[in-house]
Amino acid sequence: MNAILLGILALPLLAALALWALPAAIGDRLAALYGSVVSGLVLAGSLILWPWNDGWFAYTPDERALRAATDVPWIPALGVRFHVAVDSISMPLIVLTALLVFLCCLYSLRITPRIGRTRSLIALLLVIEAGVIGTFSAMDLVLFFLCFEIVLIPMWLVIDIWGDEHDPAGRKRAATTFVLMTVLGSALMLLGFLLVYRQAGTFDIVRLTNAPVLGGHGIPLAAAILIAVGLAVKVPLWPLHIWLPDAHAKAPTVGSVLLAGVLLKLGTYGMIRILLPVLPDATVTIAPYLAGFSTVAIIAGSLACLAQTDVKRLIAYSSVGHMGFIGLGISTLSPAGLRGALFANIAHGIITGLLFFLAGAIKDRHDTSDLRAIGRALYARLPRIGALLTFACLASLGLPGLAGFWGEMLVLLGAYDPSDLLPRTTYLVLMVIAGLGTVLTAAYFLRLVRNLCQGDPAEHPATAFAVDLSRIELITWAPLVALTVLLGVWPGLLLHQWGNL
């Protein structure tokens, strides 16, 4: 098993280097197919690693619970090790990453940005895949940080080079804001890691989890705050979300899919993997503040969505609200809240990935994502895309029977009954406010469906003959639709792995 994990870490990097080594003309012609094959192999390898047996659980990682572990010295002078492994926390996220990168490569077989340069785009997507899988499998804080950073530059280039061709200045500004904000967050996180090392004398996450840094004040508290703020930039939580709407609005379709579906999960995963088990006492101290900022993110994101006239910005702000729910679940430190956060992580990646694919398709057909320019009557002009958009909106607003429901329900349940170490009255108030956020979420998604899909098609005849759902789009989006339904009717497929929380 460890050979498989090492393989899915190394294969995307080696494949990206090989693709760049090809002549530009040949590479551009073969890039999407090449990327689909490579990412398909990574997806197959990740599925082989999946724990099909019930009861496999590793919220607190130890050598008995970890799978596919490789632990060798890397920088002995600093005590840094190349320690990678997977467990039930990281494995679903690795599979989600492999799936979305594979679907983005498939999508690129027929639909690519107008600027071209497909070879470099696919190579960067493969580098992003390697960095994200490395982050989810890292069991050393320095290795976690390095993999965390590997992702930033490729995504910056994806936004800057292949972003909105109608607004070069806007896409450069969005890319620059993205990289500056996330690098600042990473620097704070690294300072927190160094404080942990000062207290514990190790960077190894397994050792730190089994012998956590105790104390809720002084250096442990400073480390927890630095790590929490650094990870919150990536989530992103209010008010550190300012980079997200522009990044999504200006990114190409595949960039938006991976940004929302995968990169945002690095922050919430880090909170669950590092913050809670390594600094438990300090986390209890800062948890109510994390809950408060997360709840503000739910409401602020929802209100911002109600004011949007751009479909991609609306979906971006919806991610702020959804990630706020995940932050609230983590802050409860309760079994229900943590299970809800973990489930919502996966559900958000699937549903929002589908939403950005659909937003990209609509933008491709209308050459804009501005709702006022697109007009109404999408049901009549593009009936299949309109139906899929409605389905994805209903899933994202938390309709029972679809994947978006279970995570939010468990998070609210966790807020109703948080850890005994936390002030229950505070969390009850936050639960009520977050419940209001679910109402606002339904309001802005239903408003989007009404404004975009319903109406008289005669009012917008210019797009009456636009091509509806293509074959490559159907193939690409079908797995996301199927998973949205499957996890909605069978949530135990994931929840049973976290049953011992």
HUTANOR-V765369 format. One record per residue. RES is the residue in one small letter. SS is DSSP state (@ for helix, = for strand, . for the rest). Layout:
RES;SS
RES;SS
This chain:
m;.
n;@
a;@
i;@
l;@
l;@
g;@
i;@
l;@
a;@
l;@
p;@
l;@
l;@
a;@
a;@
l;@
a;@
l;@
w;@
a;@
l;.
p;.
a;@
a;@
i;@
g;@
d;@
r;@
l;@
a;@
a;@
l;@
y;@
g;@
s;@
v;@
v;@
s;@
g;@
l;@
v;@
l;@
a;@
g;@
s;@
l;@
i;@
l;@
w;.
p;.
w;.
n;.
d;.
g;.
w;.
f;.
a;.
y;.
t;.
p;.
d;.
e;.
r;.
a;.
l;.
r;=
a;=
a;=
t;=
d;=
v;=
p;=
w;=
i;=
p;@
a;@
l;@
g;.
v;=
r;=
f;=
h;=
v;=
a;=
v;=
d;.
s;.
i;.
s;.
m;@
p;@
l;@
i;@
v;@
l;@
t;@
a;@
l;@
l;@
v;@
f;@
l;@
c;@
c;@
l;@
y;@
s;.
l;.
r;.
i;.
t;.
p;.
r;.
i;.
g;.
r;.
t;@
r;@
s;@
l;@
i;@
a;@
l;@
l;@
l;@
v;@
i;@
e;@
a;@
g;@
v;@
i;@
g;@
t;@
f;@
s;@
a;=
m;.
d;=
l;@
v;@
l;@
f;@
f;@
l;@
c;@
f;@
e;@
i;@
v;@
l;@
i;@
p;@
m;@
w;@
l;@
v;@
i;@
d;@
i;@
w;@
g;.
d;.
e;.
h;.
d;.
p;@
a;@
g;@
r;@
k;@
r;@
a;@
a;@
t;@
t;@
f;@
v;@
l;@
m;@
t;@
v;@
l;@
g;@
s;@
a;@
l;@
m;@
l;@
l;@
g;@
f;@
l;@
l;@
v;@
y;@
r;@
q;@
a;@
g;.
t;.
f;.
d;=
i;@
v;@
r;@
l;@
t;@
n;@
a;.
p;.
v;.
l;.
g;.
g;.
h;.
g;@
i;@
p;@
l;@
a;@
a;@
a;@
i;@
l;@
i;@
a;@
v;@
g;@
l;@
a;@
v;@
k;@
v;@
p;.
l;.
w;.
p;.
l;.
h;.
i;.
w;.
l;@
p;@
d;@
a;@
h;@
a;@
k;@
a;.
p;.
t;@
v;@
g;@
s;@
v;@
l;@
l;@
a;@
g;@
v;@
l;@
l;@
k;@
l;@
g;@
t;@
y;@
g;@
m;@
i;@
r;@
i;@
l;@
l;@
p;@
v;@
l;.
p;@
d;@
a;@
t;@
v;@
t;@
i;@
a;@
p;@
y;@
l;@
a;@
g;@
f;@
s;@
t;@
v;@
a;@
i;@
i;@
a;@
g;@
s;@
l;@
a;@
c;@
l;@
a;.
q;.
t;.
d;=
v;@
k;@
r;@
l;@
i;@
a;@
y;@
s;@
s;@
v;@
g;@
h;@
m;@
g;@
f;@
i;@
g;@
l;@
g;@
i;@
s;@
t;.
l;.
s;.
p;@
a;@
g;@
l;@
r;@
g;@
a;@
l;@
f;@
a;@
n;@
i;@
a;@
h;@
g;@
i;@
i;@
t;@
g;@
l;@
l;@
f;@
f;@
l;@
a;@
g;@
a;@
i;@
k;@
d;@
r;@
h;@
d;.
t;.
s;.
d;=
l;@
r;@
a;@
i;@
g;.
r;.
a;.
l;@
y;@
a;@
r;@
l;.
p;@
r;@
i;@
g;@
a;@
l;@
l;@
t;@
f;@
a;@
c;@
l;@
a;@
s;@
l;.
g;.
l;.
p;.
g;.
l;.
a;.
g;@
f;@
w;@
g;@
e;@
m;@
l;@
v;@
l;@
l;@
g;@
a;@
y;@
d;.
p;.
s;.
d;.
l;.
l;.
p;.
r;@
t;@
t;@
y;@
l;@
v;@
l;@
m;@
v;@
i;@
a;@
g;@
l;@
g;@
t;@
v;@
l;@
t;@
a;@
a;@
y;@
f;@
l;@
r;@
l;@
v;@
r;@
n;@
l;@
c;@
q;.
g;.
d;.
p;@
a;@
e;@
h;@
p;@
a;@
t;@
a;.
f;.
a;.
v;.
d;.
l;.
s;.
r;@
i;@
e;@
l;@
i;@
t;@
w;@
a;@
p;@
l;@
v;@
a;@
l;@
t;@
v;@
l;@
l;@
g;@
v;@
w;.
p;.
g;@
l;@
l;@
l;@
h;@
q;@
w;@
g;.
n;.
l;.
